[in-house]
Amino acid sequence: MSQVISETEGVVDKYIGDGIMALWNAPYTVIDHPSKACEAALLCKSRLETLKADWKRRGYPEMRMRVGIHTGNAIVGNFGSVDRLNYTALGDNVNLASIDLADLYTEAFELYMDRQFEMAAVLFVEYLESNANDKAAETHLKACRHYVLNPPDSSWDGTRRMNTK
């Protein structure tokens, strides 16, 4: 993924857990940097699909990918102290890039459909923190909590019968 970021004129800022924070348009100017970031995201998703096929053949666990992209002003430079200095970007626009709610909901729903109800519930809770009135997410969260305690039978296809309005 780092190579894809570099090839699209991005700079890897840091690795965070299972994520990568990358910058475009800093430390040097990149023409059409929003498009370059989007291109990198699509190429990374494509690259991951190739890797997943290989990993599946080897018996490795499946890996998912989410992408958050945001453009705007940020403070970019070397931050820290004499003991530890780090080149990075700071500010609200940096924080917004890490929150991609549509992808979060999609991932939660995919986990739900894959019967990974505990993990799906965690993501639905996270999603609902920013979308408290989303009735579909609330319904799926309740279903996840129910299915953790009462797993559906093998014929379950993800649909739910609603008996009340």
C-alpha positions in Angstrom: 0.0 0.0 0.0 2.9 2.3 0.7 4.1 1.9 -2.8 0.7 2.9 -4.2 0.7 6.0 -2.0 4.2 7.0 -3.3 3.2 6.3 -6.9 0.3 8.7 -6.6 2.6 11.4 -5.1 1.5 10.8 -1.6 3.7 10.6 1.5 3.2 8.0 4.2 2.9 9.9 7.4 2.6 7.0 9.8 1.3 3.5 10.4 -1.5 3.4 13.0 -2.5 -0.1 14.1 -3.7 -1.7 10.9 -4.0 1.7 9.2 -1.9 4.1 7.2 -2.1 7.9 7.4 -0.9 9.5 4.2 -0.7 13.1 3.0 -0.9 14.7 -0.5 0.2 18.2 -1.1 2.7 18.2 1.7 5.6 18.6 2.1 5.6 19.5 -1.6 2.9 20.8 -3.9 0.9 18.1 -5.7 -1.3 19.2 -8.6 -4.9 17.9 -8.2 -4.0 16.2 -4.9 -7.7 15.3 -4.0 -7.8 13.2 -7.2 -4.5 11.6 -6.4 -5.7 10.6 -2.9 -8.8 9.0 -4.4 -6.8 7.2 -7.1 -4.6 5.8 -4.3 -7.6 4.6 -2.4 -9.0 2.8 -5.4 -5.6 1.3 -6.2 -5.1 0.2 -2.6 -8.5 -1.5 -2.6 -7.7 -3.3 -5.9 -4.3 -4.3 -4.5 -5.9 -5.7 -1.4 -8.3 -7.8 -3.4 -5.3 -9.4 -5.1 -3.6 -10.0 -1.8 -6.7 -11.4 -0.2 -7.0 -14.1 -3.0 -3.4 -15.1 -2.3 -3.9 -15.0 1.5 -7.1 -17.1 1.2 -5.2 -19.8 -0.6 -2.7 -19.8 2.2 -5.4 -20.0 4.9 -4.8 -16.6 6.3 -7.7 -14.6 7.8 -9.6 -12.2 5.7 -8.6 -8.5 6.0 -11.0 -5.6 5.4 -10.1 -2.1 4.3 -11.8 1.3 5.0 -10.7 4.6 3.5 -11.3 8.1 4.9 -10.4 11.0 2.6 -10.8 14.7 3.4 -9.3 17.8 2.0 -8.7 21.1 3.7 -6.2 23.2 5.6 -4.0 21.5 8.2 -0.9 22.4 10.1 1.9 20.3 8.7 5.4 20.1 9.9 7.7 18.8 12.6 6.1 18.5 16.0 7.2 17.3 19.3 10.2 18.0 21.5 13.9 17.8 21.5 13.6 14.1 22.6 11.1 13.1 20.0 10.2 14.9 16.8 7.6 13.8 14.2 6.6 15.2 10.8 2.8 15.0 10.6 -0.4 16.9 10.0 -2.6 18.3 12.7 -6.1 19.9 12.8 -9.8 19.2 12.4 -9.5 18.3 8.7 -7.0 15.5 9.6 -9.5 14.1 12.1 -12.4 14.2 9.6 -10.4 12.1 7.2 -10.5 9.2 9.6 -14.3 9.3 9.8 -15.9 7.8 6.8 -19.4 6.9 8.0 -20.7 5.3 4.8 -17.8 2.9 4.8 -18.3 2.2 8.5 -22.0 1.4 8.0 -21.2 -0.8 5.0 -18.5 -2.7 6.9 -20.9 -3.2 9.9 -23.6 -4.5 7.5 -21.2 -6.9 5.8 -20.1 -8.3 9.1 -23.8 -8.7 10.0 -24.4 -10.6 6.8 -21.3 -12.8 7.5 -22.8 -13.7 10.9 -20.0 -11.9 12.8 -22.6 -10.3 15.0 -20.3 -9.2 17.9 -17.9 -7.3 15.5 -20.9 -5.8 13.6 -22.4 -4.6 16.8 -19.2 -2.7 17.7 -19.2 -0.9 14.4 -23.0 -0.2 14.5 -22.4 1.4 17.9 -19.5 3.5 16.5 -21.7 4.5 13.5 -24.6 5.5 15.8 -22.4 7.8 17.8 -22.5 10.2 14.8 -25.9 9.2 13.4 -28.0 8.7 16.5 -31.3 8.8 14.6 -30.5 6.2 12.0 -33.3 3.7 12.5 -31.8 1.1 10.2 -28.6 1.0 12.1 -30.5 0.8 15.4 -32.5 -2.1 14.1 -29.3 -3.9 12.9 -27.6 -3.3 16.3 -30.6 -4.8 18.2 -30.5 -7.8 15.8 -26.8 -8.2 16.3 -27.2 -8.3 20.1 -30.1 -10.8 19.8 -28.1 -13.0 17.4 -25.1 -13.1 19.7 -27.2 -14.7 22.3 -29.5 -16.6 19.9 -27.7 -17.4 16.7 -29.9 -17.8 13.6 -30.2 -21.2 12.0 -28.4 -22.2 8.8 -31.2 -21.0 6.6 -30.9 -17.4 7.8 -30.3 -15.1 4.8 -30.1 -11.8 6.6 -33.7 -10.8 6.2 -35.9 -10.1 9.2 -39.7 -10.3 9.3 -41.3 -7.2 10.8 -44.6 -7.9 12.5 -45.3 -4.3 13.7 -45.3 -0.9 12.2 
